[in-house]
Amino acid sequence: MTDQINHLQDSLKALETRLKNSSGKQEIGAKDQQISDLESEIEKLTDKLSSQK
C-alpha cells in the first residue's frame, strides 16, 4: 500500500510539472502573439506617419 501511495504521489508531481510547463508555454505563446500584433500596429502607424510628412 505504501508503495502504491508513493508511486501515485510521484505521478501526481510529474503531472503537476507537465501542467505548469504547458500553461507556461500557452502564456508565452499568447504574449508572443500580442508582441507580433503590437509590432504590426507600430509598423502601420509609422508608415501612416511618414506618408503624412
N, C-alpha and C positions, 0 to 999 in steps of 0.2 A: 504494500500500500504506500509506504513512504517513497519507494522508487517511482511509483506512478505519479505521486504528487510532485516530486522533484522534476520529473520529465514534463509534466503539464506546466509547471512554473517556467521551465526553460523555454518551452514552446510559446508560452504567453509573452515572455520577454522578447523573443525573436519576432513575433507578430507585431508587438508594440513598436519595435525598432523599424520594421518594414513600413508600418503605417506612418510613423513620423517622417521617414525618408520620402515616402510617397507624397504626403501632404506638403512637405517642404519643396519637392520638385514642382508640384502644382502651383504653389505660391510663386516660385521663381519663374515659371512659365507665364503666369499672369503678369508679373512685373515686367518681364521681357516684352510682352505684348504691349503693355502700357508705354514702355520706353519707345518702342517702334512707332506707336501711334503718335506720341508726342514729337518724335524726331520728324515724322512725316508732316505734321502740322506746322512745325517750325520752318521746314523747308518751303511749304506752301506760302506761309506768311512772309518769309524772306523774299521769295520770288515776287509776291504781290507788292512788297515794299520797294524792291528795286525797279519794278515796272512803273511805279508812281513817280520816280525821280526824273 
